[in-house]
Amino acid sequence: MKIALFVILVLFTLNLFAQQDSTSFKTRYGIGVTFGQDISRELGYSEIYYYPLSFGNIYFPIDMSPKLRIEPEIGYYLSKYKENGYKSTFYNLRFGIGIFAVKTYDKSKILIGGRAGMIYGEYENSYSGIDSKNDYYFGFASGGEYSFSSHISIGGEVQLNYIIPDDYNNNDDISQSLISTRALVVLRFYY
């Protein structure tokens, strides 16, 4: 139900902005990198997990029209720990897509929309071996960017994501959900 409401909200927002004069627009492609932080809270628990610098994602902005941007993303995070013979390794691969309505003001753009995707995680330690999981996320994202030229821009993005985590041990008796806020600086290069 929540996913259906999110999709309806995104489609309604895009419909408001997507009308355009297509005679003078050429689809524009780019690549970008993010820098920022993650703050996550497990619902039902008091622990808050704060990651001062999140793993940087790579964005692939595609301006479909002056008022519509689609932005696939990929990210990677790796953590290794070793102490007194104990070793653990944890990594995440993040695959997602953002859909944004765009409003342009001279050299600046405001983006309003959402992101959704999957985070594949794998955990290995000296005692229990290897385990993996797939988490899914969706949520609101808004931001802006300032173009220094037709090829380079810098901007920011804030996100409020709902994350549906998988259980490492595939235990169906456990249910968990997370809410994550993210604040990012985004540097983009357009072809």
TIPAKE-891604 format. One record per residue (C-alpha): residue in three letters; x, y, z. Coordinates in steps of 0.2 Angstrom, whole numbers, plus 5000, padded with zeros to 4 digits. Layout:
N
ALAXYZ/...
This chain:
191
MET500050005000/LYS501450125005/ILE502350084988/ALA500750114978/LEU500450284987/PHE502350334983/VAL502150294965/ILE500550394963/LEU501350544972/VAL502850534960/LEU501750514945/PHE500650654950/THR502150774953/LEU502950724937/ASN501350754927/LEU501350934934/PHE503050974928/ALA503250864912/GLN502350964899/GLN503651044888/ASP504051114871/SER505050974864/THR505551054848/SER507151144855/PHE507651014869/LYS509050884867/THR509150744880/ARG510750774891/TYR511750644900/GLY513050654914/ILE513950574928/GLY514050634946/VAL514750584963/THR513950614980/PHE514750654997/GLY513750665013/GLN513150575028/ASP511850445034/ILE510850445049/SER509750285052/ARG508550235066/GLU507850065069/LEU506050085071/GLY505450015088/TYR507250035096/SER508150185103/GLU509850155094/ILE510250285081/TYR511650245069/TYR512650385062/TYR513850375048/PRO514850535047/LEU515350505028/SER514250395019/PHE514850285005/GLY514850394989/ASN513650354976/ILE513850384957/TYR512350464949/PHE512050454930/PRO510850604927/ILE509750594911/ASP508850754908/MET507350684898/SER506550864895/PRO506851034903/LYS505650974917/LEU506050794919/ARG507650704926/ILE507950524928/GLU509450474938/PRO510050294940/GLU511350274954/ILE512650144960/GLY513650144976/TYR514850034986/TYR515350025004/LEU516649915012/SER517049895031/LYS518449775037/TYR518749735056/LYS520149635064/GLU520649605082/ASN521449465091/GLY521149335078/TYR519449385074/LYS519049455057/SER517449525049/THR517049605032/PHE515449695027/TYR515049775011/ASN513549845002/LEU513149874984/ARG511750004981/PHE510750004965/GLY509350134962/ILE508450264952/GLY507850434955/ILE506450524946/PHE506350714948/ALA505250854942/VAL506451004937/LYS506151194938/THR507551294930/TYR508051474935/ASP509451544925/LYS510951434930/SER510051354945/LYS508851204945/ILE507751144959/LEU507350954959/ILE505850874968/GLY505450684967/GLY505950524974/ARG507250374974/ALA506950194975/GLY508150044974/MET509049894982/ILE510549874993/TYR511349704992/GLY512449675008/GLU513649535012/TYR514349495029/GLU515749375033/ASN516649345050/SER517849215058/TYR516449125067/SER514849115057/GLY515549125039/ILE514649215025/ASP512849285024/SER512049405012/LYS510449505011/ASN509449625000/ASP508649785007/TYR507449884997/TYR507150074999/PHE506050214993/GLY505750384998/PHE505650574995/ALA507150674988/SER507350854984/GLY508850964980/GLY509551094969/GLU511151124958/TYR512051274951/SER512951254934/PHE514651344933/SER514551304914/SER513551184902/HIS514651044908/ILE514951064927/SER513751084942/ILE513751074960/GLY512251044971/GLY511450964986/GLU510150834990/VAL509150785005/GLN508250625006/LEU507050535018/ASN507050355014/TYR506050205021/ILE507050045021/ILE506349875021/PRO507849765027/ASP508049585024/ASP508649475038/TYR510349395037/ASN509849235044/ASN508149225034/ASN507149225050/ASP505349255045/ASP504849285063/ILE505849445064/SER505149605056/GLN506149765055/SER506049935046/LEU507150085045/ILE507050265042/SER508550355035/THR508850535032/ARG510350585020/ALA511050755016/LEU512250755001/VAL513350864991/VAL513250814972/LEU514550854959/ARG513950824941/PHE514850824924/TYR513750834909/TYR514350774891/
